Amino acid sequence: MKDEILEELWRVKDQISDEAKGNTQALFDRLRNIKLTSTQRMVNRTAPRKPQHA
């Protein structure tokens, strides 16, 4: 079965990586800039998880 979401994530990852031209620092700078300027909600994996209800 084809996973369209996973394929889209890989496409975006490859596009951002290509823009950095193999420069890891440029890649991190670009991702940090996206995070700081985005108005989209972000997932915070460092925050304590709330209990889930059954």
BAGUVEX-459377 format. One line per field, with one value per residue (C-alpha): residue in one letter; x, y, z; chain; residue number from 0. Coordinates in nm, 2 decimals, decimal comma. Layout:
<pts>
res	(A / ...)
xx	(X / ...)
yy	(Y / ...)
zz	(Z / ...)
chain	(A / ...)
n	(NUM / ...)
</pts>
This chain:
<pts>
res	(M / K / D / E / I / L / E / E / L / W / R / V / K / D / Q / I / S / D / E / A / K / G / N / T / Q / A / L / F / D / R / L / R / N / I / K / L / T / S / T / Q / R / M / V / N / R / T / A / P / R / K / P / Q / H / A)
xx	(0,00 / 0,13 / 0,18 / 0,12 / 0,19 / 0,52 / 0,61 / 0,52 / 0,74 / 1,03 / 0,98 / 0,98 / 1,29 / 1,47 / 1,38 / 1,50 / 1,82 / 1,88 / 1,84 / 2,12 / 2,35 / 2,49 / 2,58 / 2,45 / 2,48 / 2,28 / 2,02 / 1,98 / 1,97 / 1,69 / 1,49 / 1,54 / 1,43 / 1,11 / 1,04 / 1,08 / 0,88 / 0,60 / 0,25 / 0,17 / 0,13 / 0,43 / 0,47 / 0,66 / 0,81 / 0,99 / 0,67 / 0,52 / 0,24 / -0,11 / -0,30 / -0,51 / -0,87 / -1,00)
yy	(0,00 / 0,34 / 0,59 / 0,93 / 1,12 / 0,95 / 1,02 / 1,39 / 1,41 / 1,26 / 1,50 / 1,80 / 1,67 / 1,62 / 1,96 / 2,14 / 1,93 / 2,02 / 2,39 / 2,35 / 2,19 / 1,94 / 2,21 / 2,08 / 2,42 / 2,58 / 2,31 / 2,37 / 2,75 / 2,71 / 2,48 / 2,71 / 3,01 / 2,82 / 2,73 / 3,09 / 3,26 / 3,00 / 3,07 / 2,70 / 2,50 / 2,29 / 1,96 / 2,00 / 1,66 / 1,80 / 1,89 / 1,64 / 1,44 / 1,48 / 1,16 / 1,02 / 0,92 / 0,58)
zz	(0,00 / -0,09 / 0,20 / 0,05 / 0,37 / 0,42 / 0,05 / 0,10 / 0,41 / 0,23 / -0,07 / 0,16 / 0,35 / 0,02 / -0,11 / 0,21 / 0,20 / -0,16 / -0,08 / 0,18 / -0,08 / 0,17 / 0,42 / 0,76 / 0,93 / 0,65 / 0,69 / 1,06 / 1,01 / 0,76 / 0,98 / 1,28 / 1,07 / 0,96 / 1,32 / 1,44 / 1,16 / 1,12 / 1,24 / 1,23 / 1,55 / 1,64 / 1,82 / 2,14 / 2,21 / 2,53 / 2,71 / 2,95 / 2,79 / 2,91 / 3,02 / 2,74 / 2,82 / 2,71)
chain	(A / A / A / A / A / A / A / A / A / A / A / A / A / A / A / A / A / A / A / A / A / A / A / A / A / A / A / A / A / A / A / A / A / A / A / A / A / A / A / A / A / A / A / A / A / A / A / A / A / A / A / A / A / A)
n	(0 / 1 / 2 / 3 / 4 / 5 / 6 / 7 / 8 / 9 / 10 / 11 / 12 / 13 / 14 / 15 / 16 / 17 / 18 / 19 / 20 / 21 / 22 / 23 / 24 / 25 / 26 / 27 / 28 / 29 / 30 / 31 / 32 / 33 / 34 / 35 / 36 / 37 / 38 / 39 / 40 / 41 / 42 / 43 / 44 / 45 / 46 / 47 / 48 / 49 / 50 / 51 / 52 / 53)
</pts>
